[in-house]
Amino acid sequence: MTDTMISRRNLLSLMAVGTASTLASCASSGPVTRGYTITYRDNATQVVDPSMGGGNSELDVMYGQIADGGFVIPAVPYQKIPSQFYRQRVSNSTGQPAGTVVVDTKSRFLYLTESSGTAMRYGVGIGREGFAWQGEGVIQWRQRWPKWTPPDEMIARQPELASYSAKNGGMQPGLRNPLGARALYIFQNGQDTLYRLHGSPEWNSIGKAVSSGCVRLMNQDIIDLYDRVPEKARVVVWQ
C-alpha cells in the first residue's frame, strides 16, 4: 500500500528505544512493551497489546507501535476501523494535478495526488472547525510534535482549556496533545486560515464528525503524509 513502511526488524528496534522513554507527560500509563493503557482526552481508556496482529502483516507494520521524536506512538487497533479509511494508494479521482492535497470532508478522505495518475488516500475525522473553511490554500508551515494553543472561541466554549491559552504557553507536545505527531498549517492569500491537518491519538474518530478540531489523521498516517507532501503544497478543501 505504501513504499515508506518500516520493516518488522526496524519496528522491533524502535520498540526497544521506546521502552527507555518515561512518557511521563504522554498517554501511556504502563509498560510500553506489552499490555499498556491509553487514556484519551475524553477520559476513555484503552488497553493495548502492541503484539496484537490482525492477520495482515502489512497493516500490522503500517499501524504498529513506533518511536518518534522521543515519544512512543501506540499501535492502532486497525481491525476496529472500516477498511476504506486505511492508508492506501488509489486512482486519482480528484481531477487535481500532482502534488495537491485534497480534503473531501463529506467522504472523510484526504488525498495527496501523485504524478502517476494515482493518489495516496487517508481516512480523516472532521471536527467543528473542519467544517468552517473551504476553498484553496497552501501548506505555509509544518511542525513536528507541535504545541497546541486553543483559539479564544474554543476556550469560550470550554473554559477548562484556559490553562493552554496562548498567554499560558499552550499545551506541550505529546501523545495527548490534540495536534498529535505532526501539524500542517493552511494559509490563504498570506493569511492563516486557522485550518489544520494534524495527527490524533483518537483513532476511533477517523471517518466521523467529532466535537472539535480541524482535519485529524491517525498519528501513523500524518507522519506518512508529512514525509510525502511537497513544500508549499496547494490544498483544496471540499465541503
C-alpha positions, 0 to 999 in steps of 0.5 A: 500500500505504501513504499515508506513502511518500516520493516518488522526488524526496524519496528522491533528496534524502535520498540526497544528505544521506546521502552527507555522513554518515561512518557511521563507527560504522554498517554501511556500509563504502563509498560510500553512493551506489552499490555499498556493503557491509553487514556484519551482526552475524553477520559476513555481508556484503552488497553493495548497489546502492541503484539496484537496482529490482525492477520495482515502483516502489512497493516500490522507494520503500517499501524504498529507501535513506533518511536518518534521524536522521543515519544512512543506512538501506540499501535492502532487497533486497525481491525476496529476501523472500516477498511476504506479509511486505511492508508492506501494508494488509489486512482486519482479521482480528484481531477487535481494535478500532482502534488495537491492535497485534497480534503473531501470532508463529506467522504472523510478522505484526504488525498495527496495526488501523485504524478502517476495518475494515482493518489495516496488516500487517508481516512480523516475525522472532521471536527467543528472547525473542519467544517468552517473553511473551504476553498484553496490554500497552501501548506505555509508551515509544518511542525513536528510534535507541535504545541497546541494553543486553543483559539479564544472561541474554543476556550469560550466554549470550554473554559477548562482549556484556559490553562493552554491559552496562548498567554499560558504557553499552550499545551506541550507536545505529546501523545495527548496533545490534540495536534498529535505527531505532526501539524500542517498549517493552511494559509490563504492569500498570506493569511492563516486560515486557522485550518489544520491537518494534524495527527490524533491519538483518537483513532476511533474518530477517523471517518466521523464528525467529532466535537472539535478540531480541524482535519485529524489523521491517525498519528501513523498516517500524518507522519506518512503524509508529512514525509510525502507532501511537497513544500508549499503544497496547494490544498483544496478543501471540499465541503 
